[in-house]
């Protein structure tokens, strides 16, 4: 009998009654009451093991616990879709772990998952929650993102406010190697490098513009028919900007160099280059009084200032503000070019200091070699000195007088001395009386004369404006 049972069991095994199937959702609940044959128990055990081995593979969610409901942490390979999707129960629902692409033999986990909201802080710990997407609120300046992440972890950051990110070459590396203040809606990708150091791989601005645009340098003047002023630009109206708010623009429109200087001496020498500099540009530095400006350019590397340096004889670094401080500005501001109602011309000696001679101070009315100089006029009243040399000629005379006419004249007679009414001799005028001849002189003759022409014209100004199209003039002030 025992031998027959053994043969029956062997037959069952050979028929695969207890072999694990490729996919299985066998129950993990073993009977705890009643009588169960060894074969039945073994089959149920093998089915449960098969379910574990195949990750509860099946087209429907498994319910293999004794409660016949999923349990937290349970794995399920969902074969109802292609590629099959591996899922895990989180206690409330099935969440996707990844896809099993059996056709291409690829495991495809989801990138990221979950969102968390965190307030901006000096150190904003984006690793405190495992969520791949971190919504950052507030305007506190961020200098780091914490050190609790595993090296290589990437996070997507969504900003809802103007949040400053402080660039650091080690702990917070930002695109463009510069600090950046987000706008609401901006997004960024961050990767953890270890030791509290993060790198922002990119910043996606909500308006679609780039964080930095090296193709358009700061300080560039542009003209365009803009319906609205483009991002990173402002109208060029000579206004004053805060140096703290526009540090990159400040650096682009100032020139710093070490110079040789002496207390009480107005001359600064050994400057890197005075090309484009000119009278009136502010100068700052050690030993330089507030309000100091350039008074003359004396060479390609030297200039004079007023007032003179007051201290720090020797070598010091000074800064020249090419665009000045701006209207109403001071030592905390930097100016913007005023391009209202003007056209642009290349600096006359911009090529290594060799002037073209096309613009001169005589006719331009300003220094054509100084960046920002404004000259010329839209109209002009001609002066006598500007008129071409010329003369007005004229002559005339009376017509020949052929008619008899009389010219009064006087005559004298010399009488010798003797007796009578003219005794004694001498010369006597006899304009009238019996000695006056009658009649006239009828000989033909003319009379000459001179004249002055009458004044004409009004002395009004005449136009000097070239054909011009009006546009918005803007200056790039943000990178």
VEXMI-144667 format. One line per field, with one value per residue (C-alpha): x, y, z. Coordinates in Angstrom, 2 decimals, always signed. Example, Ala and Ser with C-alpha at 12.3 -4.5 7.8 and 13.67 -1.06 7.14 Angstrom:
2
x	c(+12.30 / +13.67)
y	c(-4.50 / -1.06)
z	c(+7.80 / +7.14)
//
This chain:
479
x	c(+0.00 / +2.76 / +4.46 / +1.29 / +1.03 / +4.62 / +4.04 / +0.92 / +2.85 / +5.64 / +3.09 / +1.57 / +4.95 / +5.74 / +2.47 / +3.58 / +0.92 / +3.35 / +5.57 / +5.55 / +3.97 / +5.68 / +3.15 / +1.17 / -1.03 / -1.25 / -2.63 / -0.22 / -2.73 / -2.27 / -5.23 / -5.00 / -8.02 / -9.35 / -7.48 / -5.23 / -3.41 / +0.29 / -0.13 / -2.64 / -0.47 / +2.56 / +0.65 / -0.59 / +2.90 / +4.39 / +1.70 / +2.48 / +6.19 / +5.47 / +3.54 / +6.53 / +8.92 / +6.78 / +5.94 / +2.28 / +2.18 / -1.30 / -3.83 / -5.62 / -4.37 / -3.49 / -5.40 / -3.32 / -3.33 / -5.62 / -7.77 / -8.04 / -6.90 / -3.55 / -1.12 / +1.30 / +4.58 / +3.11 / +4.51 / +2.44 / +3.60 / +0.59 / +0.39 / -2.77 / -0.66 / +2.31 / +5.03 / +4.12 / +4.26 / +5.65 / +3.68 / +3.86 / +0.99 / +1.51 / -1.31 / -3.90 / -3.20 / -0.89 / +2.01 / +4.17 / +7.73 / +8.70 / +7.96 / +9.36 / +9.84 / +10.32 / +10.43 / +13.46 / +14.70 / +14.65 / +13.75 / +12.14 / +11.61 / +9.69 / +11.80 / +10.88 / +7.59 / +5.75 / +5.72 / +6.56 / +6.21 / +9.04 / +9.69 / +12.87 / +15.55 / +19.25 / +19.72 / +16.63 / +16.71 / +15.20 / +16.22 / +13.99 / +11.26 / +11.92 / +9.70 / +11.40 / +9.57 / +10.03 / +7.76 / +9.75 / +7.92 / +9.12 / +11.79 / +14.57 / +17.97 / +19.05 / +22.74 / +22.42 / +20.03 / +21.22 / +23.31 / +20.87 / +20.57 / +22.51 / +25.19 / +23.76 / +20.17 / +18.37 / +15.52 / +13.20 / +12.55 / +9.45 / +9.49 / +6.39 / +8.12 / +11.08 / +13.60 / +17.28 / +19.80 / +23.29 / +26.00 / +28.95 / +31.68 / +31.56 / +28.32 / +25.79 / +26.96 / +24.53 / +24.31 / +26.36 / +28.46 / +26.31 / +23.57 / +20.01 / +16.60 / +13.76 / +10.38 / +7.13 / +6.79 / +10.51 / +11.83 / +15.29 / +17.03 / +19.46 / +21.91 / +23.63 / +27.45 / +28.05 / +29.40 / +26.52 / +27.41 / +24.81 / +24.86 / +21.90 / +22.02 / +19.57 / +16.96 / +13.84 / +12.38 / +8.62 / +8.81 / +10.97 / +14.01 / +17.47 / +19.14 / +22.19 / +22.58 / +26.23 / +25.14 / +23.89 / +26.43 / +25.30 / +25.28 / +24.22 / +21.93 / +19.12 / +16.41 / +13.16 / +9.43 / +8.63 / +5.06 / +6.56 / +10.14 / +11.88 / +13.06 / +16.44 / +16.23 / +15.08 / +14.53 / +17.73 / +16.81 / +19.90 / +18.33 / +20.14 / +20.11 / +20.95 / +24.38 / +23.17 / +20.28 / +22.33 / +25.82 / +26.52 / +25.54 / +27.69 / +30.69 / +30.04 / +29.95 / +32.83 / +36.57 / +38.89 / +42.66 / +45.58 / +47.11 / +50.03 / +48.79 / +49.98 / +48.27 / +47.46 / +48.35 / +45.48 / +47.22 / +46.62 / +48.95 / +49.48 / +45.73 / +45.02 / +43.47 / +41.79 / +40.15 / +36.56 / +36.96 / +36.26 / +35.71 / +33.01 / +33.14 / +33.09 / +36.15 / +36.19 / +38.90 / +41.17 / +42.27 / +39.63 / +37.10 / +33.37 / +32.27 / +35.64 / +35.48 / +37.89 / +38.94 / +41.18 / +42.66 / +46.41 / +47.48 / +46.39 / +47.11 / +46.73 / +44.20 / +43.63 / +40.91 / +39.25 / +39.54 / +43.05 / +43.79 / +43.75 / +45.75 / +47.21 / +50.27 / +51.57 / +49.66 / +45.91 / +42.94 / +40.44 / +37.19 / +35.85 / +32.08 / +31.66 / +27.90 / +28.14 / +25.80 / +22.60 / +20.16 / +19.86 / +22.29 / +25.13 / +27.83 / +25.25 / +24.01 / +25.19 / +23.88 / +22.18 / +22.86 / +20.36 / +19.51 / +16.29 / +16.09 / +19.58 / +21.21 / +24.42 / +27.84 / +31.01 / +33.62 / +35.94 / +39.20 / +37.88 / +40.37 / +43.51 / +43.18 / +43.49 / +40.89 / +39.00 / +38.46 / +34.83 / +33.70 / +35.47 / +34.65 / +34.51 / +31.44 / +30.09 / +29.99 / +31.28 / +34.21 / +33.71 / +36.10 / +34.17 / +31.67 / +28.24 / +29.01 / +26.00 / +26.55 / +24.88 / +21.56 / +18.29 / +18.35 / +20.71 / +20.58 / +23.17 / +25.64 / +27.45 / +30.72 / +29.21 / +28.12 / +30.22 / +32.39 / +30.63 / +29.91 / +27.05 / +28.03 / +26.09 / +26.55 / +24.46 / +24.19 / +21.75 / +20.85 / +22.54 / +21.08 / +20.47 / +17.93 / +19.00 / +19.27 / +21.10 / +23.87 / +24.48 / +28.04 / +30.19 / +32.97 / +35.55 / +37.20 / +40.55 / +40.44 / +43.52 / +43.79 / +42.58 / +39.64 / +35.99 / +33.85 / +36.58 / +39.41 / +42.21 / +42.18 / +41.84 / +39.50 / +35.74 / +33.00 / +30.27 / +27.62 / +24.72 / +23.99 / +24.73 / +27.66 / +25.39 / +25.11 / +21.76 / +20.85 / +22.23 / +24.81 / +23.54 / +26.53 / +25.67 / +26.93 / +26.03 / +25.82 / +27.20 / +25.77 / +26.05 / +23.37 / +22.71 / +20.40 / +17.46 / +17.62 / +15.82 / +15.33 / +14.19 / +17.19 / +15.07 / +16.60 / +16.78 / +16.59 / +19.61 / +17.70 / +18.57 / +15.80 / +14.98 / +12.62 / +11.47 / +11.75 / +12.11 / +15.69 / +16.57 / +19.67 / +20.49 / +20.99 / +20.52 / +22.43)
y	c(+0.00 / +2.36 / +1.56 / +2.45 / +5.81 / +6.56 / +5.80 / +8.01 / +10.91 / +10.47 / +10.53 / +13.70 / +15.34 / +14.17 / +15.74 / +19.04 / +19.23 / +20.99 / +22.73 / +26.56 / +28.23 / +31.13 / +33.45 / +32.80 / +34.45 / +31.45 / +32.21 / +32.85 / +31.73 / +28.18 / +26.44 / +26.44 / +24.28 / +20.93 / +18.14 / +18.83 / +16.14 / +16.49 / +16.74 / +19.58 / +21.44 / +21.01 / +22.24 / +25.34 / +26.03 / +25.70 / +27.98 / +30.62 / +30.35 / +30.63 / +33.85 / +35.28 / +34.19 / +35.69 / +38.90 / +37.89 / +37.98 / +38.33 / +40.51 / +41.49 / +42.75 / +39.93 / +39.31 / +36.49 / +37.34 / +35.51 / +38.64 / +38.33 / +41.95 / +43.42 / +44.13 / +47.05 / +46.27 / +43.56 / +43.35 / +42.77 / +42.31 / +43.60 / +41.59 / +43.33 / +45.93 / +45.73 / +46.19 / +44.58 / +46.98 / +46.15 / +47.74 / +47.90 / +48.41 / +51.40 / +50.51 / +52.46 / +51.95 / +50.32 / +52.56 / +51.98 / +50.83 / +50.35 / +48.63 / +45.29 / +45.57 / +41.89 / +42.67 / +44.92 / +43.46 / +46.86 / +47.81 / +51.28 / +52.86 / +56.16 / +59.32 / +61.04 / +60.86 / +62.65 / +66.33 / +68.14 / +71.81 / +73.40 / +76.98 / +78.67 / +78.96 / +79.71 / +75.95 / +74.53 / +70.80 / +69.26 / +65.80 / +65.85 / +64.30 / +61.67 / +63.38 / +64.01 / +67.33 / +70.02 / +73.09 / +75.94 / +78.95 / +82.21 / +84.80 / +83.93 / +83.74 / +80.11 / +79.25 / +75.45 / +72.49 / +70.28 / +67.12 / +64.30 / +62.97 / +60.11 / +61.30 / +61.52 / +62.13 / +64.56 / +66.84 / +69.02 / +72.38 / +74.49 / +78.08 / +80.08 / +83.34 / +85.56 / +83.39 / +84.45 / +81.64 / +82.64 / +81.30 / +79.52 / +77.85 / +74.79 / +74.47 / +75.93 / +75.96 / +77.84 / +78.31 / +81.27 / +81.15 / +83.87 / +84.35 / +84.27 / +85.35 / +83.15 / +84.28 / +82.61 / +79.57 / +79.01 / +75.44 / +73.99 / +70.61 / +69.98 / +67.11 / +66.30 / +66.10 / +65.10 / +66.95 / +69.44 / +70.55 / +70.91 / +71.77 / +73.32 / +71.73 / +74.15 / +76.76 / +76.82 / +80.32 / +80.54 / +83.17 / +80.91 / +83.18 / +82.00 / +82.62 / +84.02 / +85.04 / +85.49 / +86.43 / +89.79 / +91.33 / +93.53 / +97.20 / +96.49 / +99.19 / +97.88 / +99.53 / +97.73 / +98.10 / +96.37 / +96.26 / +95.55 / +95.90 / +92.49 / +90.70 / +91.75 / +95.14 / +98.63 / +101.90 / +103.86 / +107.14 / +108.02 / +106.68 / +105.46 / +101.75 / +100.20 / +98.60 / +95.92 / +94.97 / +95.00 / +93.76 / +92.19 / +95.33 / +97.37 / +95.23 / +95.61 / +99.44 / +100.18 / +99.83 / +99.03 / +99.21 / +99.84 / +103.31 / +105.28 / +108.16 / +110.59 / +112.67 / +116.10 / +115.08 / +115.25 / +112.91 / +109.15 / +107.08 / +103.44 / +102.89 / +99.86 / +101.90 / +105.28 / +104.38 / +105.59 / +107.43 / +111.13 / +114.27 / +114.03 / +110.30 / +109.50 / +107.88 / +105.86 / +104.16 / +104.43 / +108.00 / +109.32 / +111.79 / +111.42 / +113.26 / +112.95 / +113.03 / +112.90 / +116.36 / +115.41 / +112.44 / +112.96 / +109.72 / +106.19 / +105.20 / +108.37 / +111.06 / +113.86 / +114.12 / +116.76 / +116.99 / +115.61 / +112.38 / +113.00 / +110.04 / +106.60 / +107.53 / +104.63 / +101.99 / +101.59 / +100.22 / +102.78 / +102.35 / +104.60 / +104.67 / +104.90 / +105.54 / +107.68 / +107.40 / +108.14 / +111.02 / +111.73 / +108.92 / +108.66 / +106.26 / +103.49 / +103.62 / +103.14 / +105.00 / +103.85 / +105.34 / +108.02 / +107.13 / +109.10 / +111.02 / +109.96 / +107.71 / +105.79 / +106.38 / +104.38 / +106.03 / +107.87 / +106.42 / +103.05 / +101.04 / +101.04 / +104.79 / +105.63 / +108.27 / +108.16 / +111.90 / +111.52 / +113.15 / +116.00 / +118.05 / +121.16 / +119.99 / +117.24 / +119.62 / +117.00 / +114.61 / +111.98 / +109.62 / +109.51 / +106.69 / +108.18 / +111.64 / +113.31 / +115.89 / +117.34 / +119.16 / +118.71 / +122.31 / +125.25 / +128.99 / +130.09 / +132.72 / +135.30 / +133.47 / +130.27 / +131.93 / +131.43 / +134.45 / +136.60 / +140.22 / +142.26 / +144.59 / +147.40 / +150.63 / +153.19 / +156.70 / +159.24 / +159.23 / +161.82 / +165.21 / +166.86 / +169.40 / +172.91 / +173.36 / +175.70 / +175.10 / +178.00 / +178.91 / +181.81 / +183.62 / +186.29 / +189.09 / +190.66 / +194.47 / +196.59 / +199.49 / +202.88 / +205.12 / +204.41 / +202.02 / +199.37 / +201.66 / +200.04 / +196.80 / +193.26 / +190.31 / +190.58 / +187.96 / +188.94 / +186.21 / +188.52 / +191.76 / +192.94 / +190.60 / +187.43 / +185.79 / +184.66 / +181.30 / +177.83 / +175.26 / +172.80 / +170.45 / +166.73 / +164.96 / +162.32 / +161.96 / +158.80 / +157.37 / +154.38 / +152.19 / +149.55 / +146.54 / +145.92 / +143.12 / +139.84 / +136.50 / +135.76 / +134.10 / +131.05 / +127.67 / +125.00 / +121.22 / +118.97 / +115.72 / +112.78 / +110.39 / +108.62 / +105.85 / +106.01 / +102.90 / +101.93 / +102.24 / +99.72 / +98.66 / +95.10 / +95.22 / +91.59 / +88.52)
z	c(+0.00 / +0.92 / -2.31 / -4.25 / -2.41 / -3.22 / -6.89 / -6.88 / -5.34 / -7.86 / -10.66 / -9.32 / -9.17 / -12.69 / -13.84 / -12.32 / -9.68 / -7.37 / -9.95 / -9.69 / -12.68 / -14.57 / -12.97 / -9.84 / -7.26 / -4.94 / -1.50 / +1.26 / +3.85 / +5.14 / +6.87 / +10.62 / +11.41 / +10.26 / +8.61 / +5.62 / +3.74 / +3.31 / -0.43 / -0.22 / +2.25 / +0.02 / -3.01 / -1.21 / +0.07 / -3.39 / -4.83 / -2.22 / -2.95 / -6.68 / -6.02 / -4.22 / -6.94 / -9.73 / -7.83 / -7.72 / -11.50 / -12.92 / -14.73 / -11.52 / -8.20 / -5.80 / -2.58 / -1.17 / +2.50 / +4.87 / +4.87 / +1.09 / +0.71 / -0.36 / +2.44 / +2.68 / +0.94 / -1.28 / -4.82 / -7.98 / -11.58 / -13.52 / -16.75 / -17.96 / -19.77 / -22.10 / -21.07 / -17.75 / -14.81 / -11.39 / -8.57 / -4.79 / -2.37 / -0.05 / +2.32 / +0.36 / -3.31 / -5.80 / -6.86 / -9.92 / -9.32 / -12.94 / -16.23 / -17.43 / -21.18 / -22.07 / -25.79 / -25.48 / -22.21 / -20.50 / -16.95 / -17.00 / -13.60 / -13.39 / -13.13 / -9.94 / -8.21 / -5.45 / -4.50 / -1.28 / -0.35 / +1.61 / +2.69 / +1.49 / +4.17 / +4.21 / +4.01 / +2.36 / +3.07 / -0.05 / +1.15 / +4.22 / +2.09 / -0.60 / -3.18 / -6.49 / -6.93 / -4.30 / -4.32 / -2.77 / -1.34 / +0.18 / -0.61 / +1.84 / +0.14 / -0.32 / +0.07 / +0.13 / -0.12 / +2.74 / +2.97 / +3.74 / +0.18 / -1.35 / -3.75 / -7.26 / -6.18 / -8.46 / -7.46 / -9.49 / -7.85 / -8.54 / -7.28 / -6.41 / -5.47 / -6.17 / -4.30 / -4.43 / -5.03 / -3.88 / -6.18 / -4.61 / -6.63 / -4.32 / -2.40 / -4.85 / -8.45 / -10.68 / -14.46 / -15.64 / -12.45 / -10.93 / -8.38 / -9.60 / -8.31 / -9.46 / -10.71 / -9.76 / -11.99 / -12.61 / -12.32 / -11.74 / -11.77 / -8.92 / -8.38 / -5.10 / -5.29 / -1.68 / +1.38 / +1.22 / -2.31 / -5.05 / -8.71 / -10.48 / -13.92 / -15.48 / -14.65 / -16.82 / -16.70 / -16.88 / -19.66 / -21.80 / -21.81 / -20.87 / -17.53 / -19.29 / -22.92 / -23.88 / -27.41 / -26.10 / -23.71 / -20.86 / -21.79 / -25.37 / -26.82 / -29.02 / -31.08 / -31.82 / -32.37 / -29.08 / -27.85 / -24.42 / -23.26 / -23.53 / -20.39 / -18.98 / -20.70 / -19.73 / -21.56 / -22.07 / -20.39 / -18.37 / -15.18 / -12.06 / -11.15 / -7.80 / -7.86 / -5.46 / -7.76 / -10.97 / -10.04 / -13.44 / -15.32 / -12.93 / -13.82 / -17.54 / -17.62 / -15.26 / -15.78 / -12.88 / -12.93 / -10.62 / -10.99 / -9.68 / -7.56 / -4.97 / -2.31 / -3.68 / -7.23 / -9.76 / -12.21 / -12.23 / -14.40 / -15.43 / -15.93 / -18.12 / -20.95 / -21.24 / -24.58 / -24.52 / -21.21 / -21.03 / -19.01 / -16.36 / -15.72 / -11.97 / -10.40 / -7.16 / -5.15 / -2.11 / -1.60 / -4.02 / -2.63 / -3.23 / -6.35 / -8.10 / -11.90 / -14.83 / -15.97 / -18.91 / -20.74 / -20.95 / -22.60 / -23.38 / -19.76 / -17.71 / -16.88 / -14.42 / -11.80 / -9.68 / -6.78 / -6.57 / -4.72 / -0.99 / +0.31 / -0.41 / -2.39 / -4.42 / -6.35 / -5.81 / -7.69 / -8.99 / -10.91 / -13.65 / -14.20 / -17.96 / -17.79 / -14.65 / -11.69 / -13.62 / -13.15 / -9.45 / -8.66 / -6.19 / -5.01 / -4.62 / -8.23 / -11.78 / -14.82 / -18.01 / -21.43 / -22.45 / -26.04 / -26.28 / -29.55 / -30.66 / -33.18 / -32.56 / -34.08 / -33.62 / -31.41 / -33.80 / -32.44 / -31.33 / -33.35 / -31.19 / -30.75 / -34.44 / -35.26 / -38.55 / -38.53 / -39.58 / -36.35 / -34.63 / -31.58 / -33.79 / -35.66 / -33.42 / -30.49 / -28.03 / -27.64 / -30.40 / -28.59 / -25.31 / -24.78 / -24.15 / -25.55 / -27.17 / -29.90 / -32.93 / -33.18 / -35.02 / -36.31 / -36.84 / -37.44 / -39.99 / -38.83 / -40.97 / -40.34 / -41.81 / -45.05 / -48.14 / -48.96 / -51.58 / -52.58 / -54.01 / -56.90 / -58.57 / -60.45 / -62.27 / -63.57 / -64.87 / -68.49 / -70.72 / -70.03 / -73.41 / -72.30 / -71.34 / -67.65 / -65.35 / -62.89 / -60.53 / -60.28 / -59.07 / -60.83 / -59.94 / -61.79 / -61.17 / -61.52 / -61.62 / -59.25 / -60.50 / -60.15 / -60.12 / -58.07 / -58.14 / -57.39 / -55.53 / -57.54 / -56.12 / -56.69 / -56.32 / -56.41 / -58.72 / -58.32 / -58.99 / -60.58 / -63.96 / -64.25 / -63.96 / -67.37 / -68.57 / -70.05 / -69.21 / -70.10 / -72.67 / -72.97 / -72.53 / -69.34 / -66.68 / -62.89 / -61.03 / -57.76 / -55.28 / -53.54 / -50.79 / -51.34 / -49.00 / -46.34 / -47.24 / -45.35 / -41.78 / -40.04 / -39.03 / -38.07 / -40.72 / -40.20 / -39.89 / -39.21 / -41.42 / -42.54 / -39.26 / -38.12 / -34.50 / -32.29 / -28.65 / -27.44 / -24.71 / -22.82 / -21.71 / -17.93 / -16.83 / -18.03)
//
